[in-house]
Amino acid sequence: MTDSSVSLGETLDSIPLASGAVAMISDLTGEVSQADASATPELLSELAAGARLELEAGATLVLVYYESGREYAFSGPAKIEVG
């Protein structure tokens, strides 16, 4: 029997990224907007470094960073900048 386990980092390395994307929205509830964007962020949206998001009161957002595989959770009201 062979070991077919794969780490999260290896999995994330194999995902094709949108140009300049550094993070992805892995969970989202409530109202979230993105400055300087024509589309409203939604579940699985990819975000570039420098993207600015605003969470309304009661909103929640979880970002997964591709390079580290770490998740960060935010609750509104809040303004965040993807780094």
N, C-alpha and C positions, 0 to 999 in steps of 0.2 A: 504494500500500500504506500502510495506517495503522499507527501505533505503538500496540500494545495492551498494552504492558508496564505493570505495576502494582507499586508498591513494597510492601514488607511492612507499613509503617505504614498505607498506604491499605487494604490487605487487612484488617488487624486492626481498623481503624476501622469496617469494614462488618459485623463479626461481632456478632450480638446477644449481649449479656452477661447472665449471671445477676446478680441484684440485688447491687450492690456488689463484683462480681468485679474484681480487678486483675491476676490472673495465672492461667495455666493450666498443668497438668502435661503436658509434652510427651514425657517419657520417664520410666519408672519400672521398677525391678527390686528385688526383695527386699521386706522388710517395712517398711511405712511406716504410721504412725497419725497421726490428727489429734485434738488435745485438743478437748474440748467439741463433738464431732461424732458423730452417730449412725452415719454411714457411713464406711467405710474409703476413703481417697483412692485413686483409680485413674487410669489414663491418660485424659487429656482432662478431668479434674475441674477446675472453676473454683474459685478461692480468693479470699476477701475479704481486705482488709488486716487484719492482726492475727491471721490464722489461724496456729496453732502446729502444726508437724509434728515428729514424731520418727522418725528413720531408725535402724533396727537395724543392727548390724554387717554390713557387706557390701552394704547397700542403696544404690542410687543414685537420684537424682531430678534432673530438669531442669525448671525453671520458665521460662516465657516471660511477660514482663510486657507487657500490652496497650499501655500508653501509649508505652513506648520501643521495644518489639519486641526487647529484649535477652533473652538466655538466660543463666541461671545454673545451674550444675551443683553438686550436693552429693553427698557420700559419707558413709555411716554408719560408725560411730555418730555421730549428730549431732542437735541440736535446732535448728530454725530458726523464725523468725517472718516471715511474709510482710509486706512493707512497702509 
